Amino acid sequence: MQSSPLLHSLRRLWALDKFAYSLRVFVALSGVMAVCWFLDDLELVIPLFLGVIASALAETDDHWLGRLQALLVTLACFSLASLAVELLFPYPWLFAAGLALAAFALPLLGALGERYAAIASATLILSIYTMIGVDQRGASGELWREPLLLVTGAAWYGLLSVLWNALFANQPVQQSLARLFFELGVYLKIKSSLLEPLRQLDVEGQRLALARQNGKLVVALNQTKETILARLGHGRPGPKINRYLKLYFIAQDIHERASSSHHPYNRLAEAFFHSDVLFRCQRLLNQQGKACRALARAIQLRQPFDYNDSELALADLQSSLDHLRRQGNPEWRGLLRSLAALAANLTTLDHKLRDASNPDALAEEQDSSLLDRAPHSLKDAWERLRQQFTPTSLLFRHALRLAVALSAGYALLHLIHPSQGYWILLTTVFVCQPNYGATRIRLVQRIVGTLLGLVAGWALIDLFPNLLVQSLLAVAAGVAFFATRSTRYTLATAAITLLVLLCFNQVGNGYGLILPRLFDTLLGALIAGLAVFLILPDWQGRRLHNLFGNSIACNSRYLREIMQQYASGKRDDLAYRLARRNAHNADATLSTTLSNMLLEPGHFRKDAELGFRFLVLSHTLLSYLSALGAHRDALPQDASDGLIRQAAETLTASLDEIAARLSEKRPVEIYSDTEEQLAKRLEQLPEEQDDAHRLVQSQLALICRQLAPLRTLAAHLLKQEGR
């Protein structure tokens, strides 16, 4: 029996990752507003609302017990920060020192993990909320009132969050898995475009698009891992988490196979231009991408997934290969073997998708452990913090910029005494981001969003003078802020500005806040922009050599792990999965950095084109490694074993050498006679060699041919940086 359209729509709404978050905020804000109206004390609305907002900003995904522990830490930090503001507020010099120290120390806690970064950021924001409240009421009033109300609002939302996590513990896992398989589907769709049988196909452009999508996919993989890890605990996982863990490992396998390359695609297109074999491969890969997106919807809506549509496509592909073999063209011999390896890889990928239909039936992984990167002791936590106390640390630079920017903002508001001056500090905190590109985007979004919010607030206050209606609109604005803050920041800023105007209008004159809010926003944004531009700026081009070196070094470790498994047999142990993930993380970091680089002033992005060329080469190298990893298994004895071992040792040594020279800014040799001779030997494939050895040898040859262009780009980068 089919469900009704209304039920289906509600199910789709429930499956949205922002819905649960928005619903919790709605309940929290509505509860606060209802209590304030019941007590007939609307002055309580602003501090309680701000406490709810700060608590929601501090929230990170976790098991309910972990969320409870995080809530207790959050409330303790909020209480200390708010009381410190109250105590130091009458003493400007002491207050300035405390503000600078907090603004420097709190961001450094991000070195301990996402949870601590969120708590630290929310604590700094709540401190400024306290300043706004104290400034509103003046020197009079009870010392404890503002901190108590702010922490009460934070505790109210925190309790809702803990209760929600206890009742719907696995909903975030479903949502993160759905997002992961959706990104996989997009990746497969882009990858299928590389198999377009066109002679003039822009392979480099397609590979660049693939590398960028790979960055999004790696982020989804990492987020899913952390979400599952938070629910594993120290014992055996329950049936549901075990099912999700198997789906996660399936996604990892599909990613490795999807990112594989078995031969330069332009040569395949040239050789088989008059055949439909590449079209068959493309159609199957595109179909598998659609299946991944269908699987994402099935996970999201908790519906069954059935994948049985590929048998005909696989049969057609095999028929095309058989037809080409029967023609007996000697020039195609090596290319046909590459096509056969590609077809085998697509077939296995297809089987992985069928396994996703019923992951419970799969055998347990030999090693299903996940690496927990969180600190496990106070010593470990201190060591991570100690490593940040250097100007080379990006976190240290951000913390220093934030401390100077807030100190400058505090000095400015005392110098010019603007109305509602502490909004300057709040704007600075939200606008000042770890790099110039992100700050530039946030600055524009914050100013435009504030303008929209002020105009909307002026219109709504005029149209709906009834305070009860304005209260309902304020709750709606708060929900809109949290629903859009990570995806549409301009709209989120407009929503939070509207909320502030409506709340202040409950206890005073909202119109009087419009111009001060606009003025303070412009000042705060200007201070944040100048801080990021002038104080130890993180121009992305200055660290390209480190990123290039790290990417090459991670690929070297991945190759070493792969070749060990060709000697001992396939096993998806933690060491192998970690090497694979680190290689993809390095590739994704490089892609993100280059995107940020494009937002920087012209002089500082002069190496962007070279960087994107390197990204294409690096991602191509990673795709050849992935093909080796996808087919890894113990090799039978063969005369070529010695050459393969020598090639693996030479290639890892060469990659390590290039990586070290890049990191240390030492000259890189453009030409290596040893690598050129090795490539020629690897490309000489005896006819009597078995397919397994041929595949390994041909992939190593492709990897070897990537070294010369990598050396050239590395040498060119170091030469430009040395000028």
C-alpha positions as CSV (number, residue, x, y, z in Angstrom):
1,M,0.0,0.0,0.0
2,Q,1.4,3.4,-1.0
3,S,1.8,6.1,1.6
4,S,-0.3,9.3,1.1
5,P,1.4,12.3,-0.4
6,L,1.1,14.2,2.9
7,L,2.9,11.3,4.8
8,H,5.5,11.2,2.1
9,S,6.1,14.9,2.3
10,L,6.4,14.7,6.1
11,R,8.9,11.9,5.8
12,R,11.0,13.9,3.4
13,L,10.9,16.9,5.7
14,W,11.9,14.7,8.7
15,A,14.8,13.4,6.7
16,L,16.3,16.8,6.0
17,D,19.5,17.3,8.1
18,K,18.5,20.9,9.0
19,F,14.9,20.0,10.1
20,A,15.8,18.4,13.5
21,Y,18.2,21.3,14.3
22,S,15.6,23.9,13.3
23,L,12.8,22.1,15.3
24,R,14.9,22.1,18.5
25,V,15.6,25.8,18.1
26,F,11.9,26.4,17.4
27,V,10.8,24.5,20.6
28,A,13.5,26.3,22.6
29,L,12.7,29.8,21.4
30,S,8.9,29.2,21.6
31,G,9.3,27.9,25.1
32,V,11.2,31.0,26.2
33,M,8.7,33.4,24.6
34,A,5.8,31.6,26.1
35,V,7.3,31.7,29.6
36,C,8.1,35.4,29.2
37,W,4.6,36.3,28.1
38,F,3.1,34.1,30.9
39,L,5.3,36.0,33.5
40,D,4.5,39.3,31.8
41,D,8.2,40.1,31.8
42,L,9.4,40.6,28.2
43,E,12.7,42.0,29.4
44,L,13.8,38.4,30.0
45,V,13.4,37.6,26.3
46,I,16.7,39.0,25.0
47,P,19.1,37.3,27.5
48,L,17.3,34.0,27.4
49,F,17.2,34.1,23.5
50,L,20.9,34.9,23.4
51,G,21.6,32.0,25.7
52,V,19.7,29.6,23.5
53,I,21.5,30.9,20.4
54,A,24.9,30.5,22.1
55,S,24.1,27.0,23.2
56,A,22.9,26.0,19.8
57,L,26.1,27.4,18.3
58,A,28.2,25.3,20.7
59,E,26.3,22.1,19.7
60,T,28.2,19.4,17.7
61,D,27.0,15.9,16.7
62,D,27.5,13.3,19.4
63,H,26.0,10.4,21.3
64,W,23.6,11.6,24.0
65,L,26.1,10.9,26.8
66,G,28.8,12.7,24.9
67,R,26.4,15.6,24.3
68,L,25.6,15.7,28.0
69,Q,29.3,15.9,28.9
70,A,29.8,18.6,26.3
71,L,26.8,20.5,27.7
72,L,28.2,20.5,31.2
73,V,31.5,21.8,29.9
74,T,29.7,24.4,27.9
75,L,27.6,25.7,30.8
76,A,30.8,25.9,33.0
77,C,32.6,27.9,30.3
78,F,29.6,30.2,29.8
79,S,29.2,30.8,33.5
80,L,32.9,31.7,34.0
81,A,33.0,33.9,30.9
82,S,29.8,35.8,31.7
83,L,30.8,36.4,35.4
84,A,34.3,37.5,34.2
85,V,32.6,40.1,32.0
86,E,30.4,41.3,34.8
87,L,33.3,41.6,37.2
88,L,35.8,43.3,34.9
89,F,33.3,45.6,33.0
90,P,33.8,48.6,35.3
91,Y,37.6,48.4,34.8
92,P,38.4,49.1,31.1
93,W,42.1,48.3,31.2
94,L,41.6,45.0,33.1
95,F,38.6,44.3,30.8
96,A,40.7,44.9,27.7
97,A,43.5,42.6,28.9
98,G,40.9,39.9,29.7
99,L,39.2,40.3,26.4
100,A,42.5,40.0,24.5
101,L,43.6,36.9,26.5
102,A,40.2,35.2,26.0
103,A,40.2,36.0,22.3
104,F,43.6,34.5,21.9
105,A,43.3,31.4,24.1
106,L,39.8,30.2,23.1
107,P,40.4,29.7,19.4
108,L,43.5,27.7,20.2
109,L,41.2,25.1,21.8
110,G,40.2,24.2,18.2
111,A,43.4,22.1,18.1
112,L,41.7,19.6,20.4
113,G,38.9,18.9,17.9
114,E,35.6,20.2,16.5
115,R,33.7,19.9,19.8
116,Y,36.1,22.1,21.7
117,A,36.3,24.6,18.8
118,A,32.6,25.0,18.8
119,I,32.4,25.4,22.6
120,A,35.3,27.9,22.5
121,S,33.7,30.0,19.7
122,A,30.3,30.0,21.4
123,T,31.9,31.0,24.7
124,L,33.5,34.1,23.1
125,I,30.2,35.0,21.5
126,L,28.3,34.6,24.8
127,S,30.9,36.9,26.4
128,I,30.0,39.6,23.9
129,Y,26.3,38.9,24.5
130,T,27.0,39.6,28.2
131,M,28.7,42.9,27.3
132,I,25.6,43.9,25.3
133,G,23.3,43.1,28.2
134,V,25.5,45.0,30.7
135,D,25.8,48.0,28.4
136,Q,22.0,48.0,28.0
137,R,21.1,48.1,31.7
138,G,24.1,50.3,32.7
139,A,26.1,50.0,35.9
140,S,23.0,49.4,38.0
141,G,21.4,46.0,38.4
142,E,22.4,42.7,40.1
143,L,25.7,41.2,39.2
144,W,24.3,37.8,38.8
145,R,21.2,38.6,36.6
146,E,22.7,38.6,33.1
147,P,24.9,35.5,33.6
148,L,22.0,33.6,35.2
149,L,19.6,34.4,32.4
150,L,22.1,33.6,29.6
151,V,23.2,30.3,31.2
152,T,19.5,29.4,31.8
153,G,18.7,29.9,28.2
154,A,21.8,27.9,27.2
155,A,20.8,25.1,29.6
156,W,17.3,25.0,28.3
157,Y,18.4,24.4,24.7
158,G,21.2,22.0,25.9
159,L,18.7,19.8,27.7
160,L,16.5,19.7,24.6
161,S,19.5,18.7,22.6
162,V,20.5,15.9,25.0
163,L,16.9,14.5,25.0
164,W,16.7,14.7,21.2
165,N,20.0,12.8,20.8
166,A,18.8,10.1,23.2
167,L,15.5,9.6,21.4
168,F,16.9,9.9,17.8
169,A,20.4,8.7,18.2
170,N,20.9,7.3,14.7
171,Q,19.3,10.1,12.7
172,P,22.5,12.0,12.2
173,V,24.2,8.8,11.0
174,Q,21.5,8.3,8.4
175,Q,21.8,11.9,7.2
176,S,25.6,11.8,6.9
177,L,25.5,8.5,5.1
178,A,22.9,9.8,2.7
179,R,25.1,12.9,2.0
180,L,28.1,10.6,1.5
181,F,26.4,8.5,-1.1
182,F,24.9,11.5,-2.8
183,E,28.4,13.0,-3.2
184,L,29.6,9.6,-4.5
185,G,26.9,9.7,-7.1
186,V,28.0,13.2,-8.3
187,Y,31.6,12.0,-8.4
188,L,30.7,9.0,-10.5
189,K,28.7,11.2,-12.9
190,I,31.7,13.5,-13.4
191,K,34.0,10.5,-13.8
192,S,31.8,9.0,-16.5
193,S,32.3,12.2,-18.6
194,L,36.0,11.2,-18.8
195,L,35.0,8.2,-20.8
196,E,33.2,10.3,-23.4
197,P,34.5,8.8,-26.7
198,L,35.6,12.2,-28.1
199,R,39.0,12.9,-29.7
200,Q,39.2,16.5,-28.5
201,L,37.8,15.9,-25.0
202,D,39.2,18.4,-22.4
203,V,40.6,15.7,-20.1
204,E,42.5,18.2,-17.9
205,G,39.4,20.3,-17.3
206,Q,37.3,17.2,-16.5
207,R,40.1,16.0,-14.1
208,L,40.1,19.4,-12.4
209,A,36.3,19.1,-11.9
210,L,36.8,15.6,-10.6
211,A,39.5,16.7,-8.1
212,R,37.2,19.5,-6.8
213,Q,34.3,17.0,-6.3
214,N,36.7,14.6,-4.6
215,G,37.3,17.3,-2.0
216,K,33.6,17.4,-1.2
217,L,33.4,13.7,-1.2
218,V,36.4,13.4,1.2
219,V,34.7,15.9,3.6
220,A,31.6,13.7,3.5
221,L,33.6,10.6,4.2
222,N,35.3,12.2,7.2
223,Q,32.1,13.6,8.6
224,T,30.4,10.2,8.3
225,K,33.3,8.5,10.1
226,E,33.2,11.0,13.0
227,T,29.4,10.6,13.3
228,I,29.7,6.8,13.4
229,L,32.7,6.9,15.8
230,A,30.7,9.0,18.3
231,R,28.2,6.2,18.6
232,L,30.6,3.2,18.6
233,G,31.6,3.5,22.2
234,H,34.1,1.0,23.6
235,G,32.0,-2.2,23.2
236,R,30.6,-4.0,20.2
237,P,28.4,-1.9,18.0
238,G,24.7,-2.6,18.0
239,P,22.9,-4.0,15.0
240,K,22.0,-0.5,13.5
241,I,25.4,1.0,14.0
242,N,27.0,-2.2,12.6
243,R,24.8,-1.8,9.5
244,Y,25.8,1.8,9.1
245,L,29.5,0.8,9.5
246,K,29.2,-1.7,6.7
247,L,27.6,0.9,4.5
248,Y,30.5,3.3,5.3
249,F,33.0,0.7,4.3
250,I,31.1,0.0,1.1
251,A,31.3,3.7,0.4
252,Q,35.1,3.7,0.9
253,D,35.5,0.7,-1.5
254,I,33.3,2.4,-4.1
255,H,35.3,5.6,-3.7
256,E,38.6,3.8,-4.3
257,R,37.3,2.0,-7.4
258,A,35.5,5.1,-8.7
259,S,38.7,7.2,-8.4
260,S,40.8,4.5,-10.3
261,S,42.3,5.1,-13.7
262,H,43.7,2.3,-15.8
263,H,45.0,4.2,-18.8
264,P,45.2,7.7,-20.2
265,Y,41.7,8.3,-21.4
266,N,42.6,10.3,-24.5
267,R,44.6,7.3,-25.9
268,L,41.6,5.0,-25.3
269,A,39.3,7.5,-27.1
270,E,41.7,7.7,-30.0
271,A,42.1,4.0,-30.4
272,F,38.4,3.0,-29.9
273,F,36.8,6.0,-31.5
274,H,34.8,3.8,-33.9
275,S,33.7,1.3,-31.2
276,D,30.9,1.6,-28.6
277,V,33.1,0.1,-25.8
278,L,33.8,3.5,-24.1
279,F,30.2,4.5,-24.4
280,R,29.3,1.2,-22.7
281,C,31.7,2.0,-19.8
282,Q,30.4,5.5,-19.6
283,R,26.8,4.4,-19.5
284,L,27.5,1.8,-16.8
285,L,29.4,4.3,-14.7
286,N,26.7,6.9,-15.1
287,Q,24.1,4.3,-14.1
288,Q,26.1,3.5,-11.0
289,G,26.2,7.2,-10.1
290,K,22.4,7.3,-10.3
291,A,22.2,4.2,-8.1
292,C,24.4,5.9,-5.5
293,R,22.0,8.9,-5.4
294,A,19.0,6.5,-5.2
295,L,20.8,4.8,-2.3
296,A,21.2,8.1,-0.6
297,R,17.5,8.8,-0.9
298,A,16.7,5.3,0.4
299,I,18.9,5.8,3.5
300,Q,17.6,9.3,4.1
301,L,13.9,8.2,3.9
302,R,14.6,4.8,5.6
303,Q,13.3,2.9,2.6
304,P,14.5,-0.3,1.0
305,F,17.1,0.0,-1.8
306,D,17.1,-2.5,-4.7
307,Y,19.8,-2.4,-7.4
308,N,19.2,-4.9,-10.2
309,D,19.3,-2.7,-13.3
310,S,22.9,-3.2,-14.4
311,E,22.9,-6.8,-15.7
312,L,22.1,-5.8,-19.3
313,A,24.7,-3.0,-19.2
314,L,27.4,-5.3,-17.9
315,A,26.5,-7.9,-20.6
316,D,26.6,-5.2,-23.3
317,L,30.0,-4.1,-22.1
318,Q,31.4,-7.6,-22.1
319,S,30.0,-8.2,-25.7
320,S,31.8,-5.0,-26.9
321,L,35.1,-6.3,-25.4
322,D,34.7,-9.7,-26.9
323,H,34.0,-8.1,-30.3
324,L,37.2,-6.1,-30.1
325,R,39.2,-9.1,-29.1
326,R,37.9,-11.1,-32.1
327,Q,39.3,-8.5,-34.5
328,G,42.8,-9.5,-33.4
329,N,44.4,-6.0,-33.9
330,P,47.9,-6.3,-32.5
331,E,48.0,-2.5,-31.7
332,W,45.1,-2.9,-29.4
333,R,46.6,-5.7,-27.3
334,G,47.8,-3.6,-24.4
335,L,44.8,-1.2,-24.5
336,L,42.4,-4.1,-24.5
337,R,43.9,-5.4,-21.3
338,S,43.5,-2.0,-19.7
339,L,39.9,-2.0,-20.9
340,A,39.4,-5.5,-19.4
341,A,40.8,-4.2,-16.1
342,L,38.4,-1.2,-16.3
343,A,35.5,-3.5,-17.0
344,A,36.5,-5.8,-14.1
345,N,36.7,-2.8,-11.8
346,L,33.2,-1.6,-12.9
347,T,31.8,-5.1,-12.3
348,T,33.2,-5.2,-8.8
349,L,31.9,-1.7,-8.1
350,D,28.5,-2.9,-9.3
351,H,28.6,-5.8,-6.8
352,K,29.4,-3.3,-4.0
353,L,26.2,-1.4,-4.9
354,R,24.2,-4.7,-4.8
355,D,25.8,-5.4,-1.4
356,A,24.4,-2.1,-0.2
357,S,20.9,-3.5,-0.8
358,N,21.4,-5.8,2.2
359,P,24.5,-4.9,4.2
360,D,23.4,-7.0,7.1
361,A,24.1,-10.1,5.1
362,L,27.8,-9.1,4.6
363,A,30.5,-10.8,6.6
364,E,32.1,-8.7,9.4
365,E,35.2,-6.8,8.4
366,Q,38.5,-8.3,9.6
367,D,39.4,-4.9,11.0
368,S,36.5,-2.5,11.5
369,S,38.3,-0.1,13.8
370,L,38.2,3.6,13.1
371,L,40.9,6.1,14.0
372,D,39.8,8.4,16.8
373,R,41.7,11.6,16.4
374,A,40.4,13.2,19.7
375,P,42.9,13.6,22.5
376,H,42.7,10.8,25.0
377,S,44.6,12.3,28.0
378,L,45.5,15.7,29.5
379,K,49.1,15.1,28.3
380,D,47.9,14.5,24.7
381,A,45.7,17.6,24.9
382,W,48.5,19.8,26.2
383,E,50.9,18.5,23.6
384,R,48.5,19.5,20.8
385,L,48.0,22.9,22.3
386,R,51.8,23.4,22.8
387,Q,52.3,22.6,19.1
388,Q,50.1,25.6,18.2
389,F,52.3,28.2,20.0
390,T,54.3,29.2,16.9
391,P,53.7,31.8,14.2
392,T,53.8,29.1,11.6
393,S,50.5,27.6,13.0
394,L,47.4,28.8,11.1
395,L,45.4,28.5,14.4
396,F,47.9,30.7,16.2
397,R,47.7,33.4,13.5
398,H,43.9,33.3,13.6
399,A,43.9,33.6,17.4
400,L,46.3,36.5,17.3
401,R,44.4,38.4,14.7
402,L,41.1,37.9,16.6
403,A,42.7,39.1,19.8
404,V,44.1,42.2,18.2
405,A,40.9,42.9,16.2
406,L,38.7,42.7,19.4
407,S,41.1,44.9,21.3
408,A,41.0,47.4,18.5
409,G,37.2,47.3,18.5
410,Y,37.1,47.8,22.2
411,A,39.4,50.7,22.1
412,L,37.4,52.3,19.2
413,L,34.1,52.0,21.0
414,H,35.6,53.8,24.0
415,L,37.1,56.4,21.7
416,I,34.0,57.3,19.8
417,H,31.3,56.1,22.2
418,P,28.9,54.8,19.6
419,S,25.4,53.8,20.5
420,Q,25.1,50.0,21.0
421,G,28.9,49.8,20.5
422,Y,29.4,46.2,21.6
423,W,27.8,45.1,18.3
424,I,31.1,46.1,16.8
425,L,32.8,43.3,18.7
426,L,30.1,40.8,17.8
427,T,30.4,41.6,14.1
428,T,34.2,41.2,14.3
429,V,34.0,37.8,15.8
430,F,31.6,36.5,13.1
431,V,33.4,38.1,10.2
432,C,37.0,37.3,11.1
433,Q,37.8,33.9,9.6
434,P,41.0,31.8,9.5
435,N,41.9,33.0,6.0
436,Y,41.5,36.0,3.7
437,G,39.2,34.4,1.2
438,A,36.7,33.2,3.8
439,T,36.8,36.6,5.6
440,R,36.2,38.4,2.4
441,I,33.1,36.4,1.6
442,R,31.8,36.6,5.2
443,L,32.4,40.4,5.3
444,V,30.2,41.0,2.2
445,Q,27.6,38.5,3.4
446,R,27.4,40.1,6.8
447,I,27.0,43.7,5.5
448,V,24.4,42.7,2.9
449,G,22.5,40.5,5.3
450,T,22.4,43.2,8.0
451,L,21.0,45.7,5.5
452,L,18.3,43.2,4.4
453,G,17.5,42.4,8.0
454,L,17.2,46.1,9.0
455,V,14.9,46.9,6.1
456,A,12.8,43.8,6.8
457,G,12.7,44.7,10.5
458,W,11.7,48.3,9.9
459,A,8.9,47.1,7.5
460,L,7.6,44.3,9.8
461,I,7.6,46.5,12.9
462,D,5.6,49.1,11.0
463,L,3.2,46.5,9.5
464,F,2.6,44.5,12.6
465,P,2.7,46.7,15.7
466,N,1.1,44.0,17.9
467,L,3.8,42.7,20.2
468,L,2.5,39.2,20.2
469,V,2.8,39.0,16.4
470,Q,6.3,40.4,16.6
471,S,7.2,37.7,19.1
472,L,6.1,35.0,16.7
473,L,8.1,36.6,13.9
474,A,11.1,36.7,16.2
475,V,10.9,33.0,16.8
476,A,10.5,32.4,13.1
477,A,13.6,34.5,12.4
478,G,15.6,32.6,15.0
479,V,14.7,29.3,13.3
480,A,15.6,30.8,9.9
481,F,19.0,31.8,11.2
482,F,19.9,28.2,12.3
483,A,18.4,26.7,9.2
484,T,20.5,28.8,6.9
485,R,23.7,29.8,8.8
486,S,25.9,27.1,7.2
487,T,24.6,27.3,3.7
488,R,23.2,30.8,3.1
489,Y,24.9,33.1,5.5
490,T,23.5,36.3,4.0
491,L,20.0,35.1,4.7
492,A,21.1,33.9,8.1
493,T,22.5,37.3,8.9
494,A,19.3,39.0,7.8
495,A,17.3,36.6,10.0
496,I,19.4,37.2,13.2
497,T,19.3,41.0,12.6
498,L,15.5,40.8,12.3
499,L,15.3,38.7,15.5
500,V,17.4,41.4,17.4
501,L,15.2,44.3,16.1
502,L,12.0,42.5,17.0
503,C,13.2,41.5,20.5
504,F,14.5,44.9,21.3
505,N,11.2,46.4,20.2
506,Q,9.5,44.2,22.8
507,V,11.2,46.2,25.6
508,G,12.0,49.6,23.9
509,N,12.2,51.3,20.6
510,G,13.4,48.9,17.8
511,Y,13.6,51.8,15.3
512,G,16.4,53.3,17.4
513,L,18.6,50.3,16.9
514,I,18.5,50.4,13.1
515,L,21.2,53.0,12.4
516,P,23.5,52.0,15.3
517,R,23.3,48.3,14.2
518,L,24.3,49.3,10.6
519,F,27.1,51.6,11.7
520,D,28.5,49.0,14.2
521,T,28.3,46.3,11.5
522,L,30.3,48.4,9.1
523,L,32.9,49.2,11.7
524,G,33.2,45.6,13.0
525,A,33.5,44.2,9.4
526,L,36.2,46.8,8.6
527,I,38.3,45.9,11.6
528,A,38.0,42.2,10.8
529,G,39.0,42.8,7.2
530,L,42.0,44.9,8.1
531,A,43.1,42.3,10.8
532,V,43.1,39.5,8.3
533,F,44.9,41.6,5.6
534,L,47.6,43.1,7.9
535,I,48.3,40.7,10.8
536,L,50.3,37.6,9.8
537,P,48.2,37.1,6.7
538,D,47.8,33.5,5.5
539,W,48.3,34.0,1.8
540,Q,47.7,30.5,0.4
541,G,50.4,30.8,-2.2
542,R,53.1,31.0,0.5
543,R,52.4,27.4,1.6
544,L,51.8,25.8,-1.7
545,H,55.2,24.1,-1.5
546,N,54.2,22.5,1.8
547,L,50.9,21.3,0.4
548,F,52.5,19.9,-2.8
549,G,55.0,18.1,-0.6
550,N,52.4,16.7,1.7
551,S,50.3,15.5,-1.2
552,I,53.2,13.7,-2.7
553,A,54.4,12.2,0.6
554,C,50.9,10.9,1.3
555,N,50.7,9.3,-2.1
556,S,54.1,7.6,-1.4
557,R,52.8,6.1,1.8
558,Y,49.7,4.9,0.0
559,L,51.8,3.2,-2.7
560,R,53.9,1.5,0.0
561,E,50.8,0.1,1.7
562,I,49.4,-1.1,-1.6
563,M,52.6,-2.9,-2.6
564,Q,52.8,-4.6,0.8
565,Q,49.3,-6.1,0.2
566,Y,50.4,-7.4,-3.2
567,A,53.0,-9.3,-1.3
568,S,50.9,-10.5,1.6
569,G,47.3,-10.5,0.3
570,K,44.4,-8.1,0.4
571,R,43.2,-6.9,3.8
572,D,41.3,-3.7,4.6
573,D,43.1,-3.1,7.9
574,L,43.3,0.3,9.6
575,A,46.9,1.0,8.4
576,Y,45.8,0.6,4.7
577,R,42.6,2.6,5.1
578,L,44.5,5.4,7.0
579,A,47.1,5.7,4.2
580,R,44.3,5.8,1.6
581,R,42.3,8.4,3.5
582,N,45.4,10.6,4.2
583,A,46.2,10.6,0.4
584,H,42.6,11.7,-0.4
585,N,42.6,14.2,2.5
586,A,45.8,15.8,1.1
587,D,44.2,16.0,-2.3
588,A,41.1,17.6,-0.9
589,T,43.1,20.1,1.2
590,L,45.0,21.2,-1.9
591,S,41.8,21.7,-3.8
592,T,40.2,23.8,-1.0
593,T,43.4,25.9,-0.6
594,L,43.5,26.7,-4.4
595,S,39.8,27.7,-4.3
596,N,40.6,30.1,-1.4
597,M,43.6,31.4,-3.3
598,L,41.3,32.6,-6.1
599,L,39.7,35.0,-3.6
600,E,42.9,36.7,-2.7
601,P,44.3,39.9,-4.2
602,G,45.9,39.5,-7.6
603,H,49.5,39.6,-6.6
604,F,49.1,36.8,-4.0
605,R,47.4,34.4,-6.4
606,K,50.0,34.5,-9.1
607,D,50.8,30.8,-8.7
608,A,47.2,29.7,-8.9
609,E,47.4,28.4,-12.4
610,L,50.5,26.4,-11.5
611,G,48.7,25.1,-8.5
612,F,45.7,23.9,-10.4
613,R,48.0,22.1,-12.9
614,F,49.6,20.4,-10.0
615,L,46.2,19.5,-8.6
616,V,45.4,17.8,-11.9
617,L,48.7,15.9,-11.9
618,S,48.4,14.9,-8.2
619,H,44.8,13.7,-8.7
620,T,45.8,11.7,-11.8
621,L,48.6,10.1,-9.8
622,L,46.1,9.3,-7.0
623,S,43.8,7.7,-9.6
624,Y,46.6,5.4,-10.8
625,L,47.3,4.5,-7.2
626,S,43.6,3.8,-6.6
627,A,43.5,1.4,-9.5
628,L,46.4,-0.5,-8.0
629,G,44.6,-0.5,-4.7
630,A,41.3,-1.6,-6.2
631,H,42.9,-4.8,-7.7
632,R,45.3,-5.5,-4.9
633,D,45.8,-9.2,-4.1
634,A,48.7,-11.6,-3.5
635,L,50.6,-12.1,-6.8
636,P,51.7,-15.5,-7.9
637,Q,55.4,-16.0,-8.5
638,D,56.6,-14.6,-11.9
639,A,59.8,-13.5,-13.6
640,S,58.7,-9.9,-13.3
641,D,58.5,-9.9,-9.5
642,G,62.0,-8.5,-9.2
643,L,61.2,-5.6,-11.5
644,I,58.0,-4.8,-9.7
645,R,59.7,-4.7,-6.3
646,Q,62.5,-2.5,-7.7
647,A,60.0,-0.2,-9.3
648,A,57.9,0.1,-6.1
649,E,61.1,0.9,-4.1
650,T,62.3,3.4,-6.7
651,L,58.9,5.2,-7.0
652,T,58.4,5.6,-3.3
653,A,61.9,6.8,-2.8
654,S,61.5,9.3,-5.7
655,L,58.1,10.6,-4.3
656,D,59.6,10.9,-0.8
657,E,62.6,12.8,-2.3
658,I,60.4,15.3,-4.2
659,A,58.2,15.8,-1.2
660,A,61.1,16.4,1.1
661,R,62.7,18.9,-1.3
662,L,59.4,20.8,-1.6
663,S,58.9,21.0,2.1
664,E,62.5,22.1,2.7
665,K,62.5,24.4,-0.3
666,R,65.5,22.7,-1.8
667,P,65.9,22.6,-5.6
668,V,64.2,19.7,-7.4
669,E,65.8,18.0,-10.3
670,I,63.6,18.2,-13.4
671,Y,65.0,15.1,-15.2
672,S,65.8,11.7,-13.7
673,D,67.5,9.2,-16.0
674,T,66.8,6.4,-13.5
675,E,63.0,7.1,-13.7
676,E,63.1,7.4,-17.4
677,Q,64.9,4.0,-17.8
678,L,62.5,2.4,-15.2
679,A,59.4,3.7,-17.1
680,K,60.7,2.1,-20.4
681,R,61.4,-1.2,-18.6
682,L,57.9,-1.2,-17.0
683,E,56.3,-0.5,-20.4
684,Q,57.9,-3.6,-21.9
685,L,55.2,-6.2,-21.1
686,P,56.0,-9.8,-22.2
687,E,53.1,-11.5,-24.0
688,E,53.4,-14.6,-21.7
689,Q,52.9,-12.4,-18.6
690,D,49.7,-13.1,-16.6
691,D,47.0,-10.4,-16.3
692,A,47.6,-9.7,-12.6
693,H,51.3,-8.9,-13.1
694,R,50.6,-7.0,-16.3
695,L,48.1,-4.7,-14.5
696,V,50.5,-4.0,-11.6
697,Q,53.4,-3.3,-14.0
698,S,51.4,-1.1,-16.3
699,Q,50.0,0.9,-13.4
700,L,53.5,1.4,-12.0
701,A,54.6,2.6,-15.5
702,L,51.8,5.2,-15.5
703,I,52.8,6.3,-12.0
704,C,56.4,6.6,-13.2
705,R,55.5,8.7,-16.2
706,Q,53.8,11.2,-13.7
707,L,57.0,11.9,-12.0
708,A,58.6,14.0,-14.7
709,P,55.8,16.6,-15.0
710,L,55.5,16.6,-11.1
711,R,59.3,17.4,-10.9
712,T,58.9,20.1,-13.5
713,L,56.0,21.9,-11.7
714,A,57.7,21.5,-8.3
715,A,60.9,23.0,-9.7
716,H,59.0,25.9,-11.3
717,L,57.1,26.6,-8.1
718,L,60.3,26.7,-6.0
719,K,61.9,29.0,-8.6
720,Q,59.0,31.4,-8.5
721,E,58.9,31.4,-4.7
722,G,62.6,32.1,-4.6
723,R,62.3,35.3,-6.5
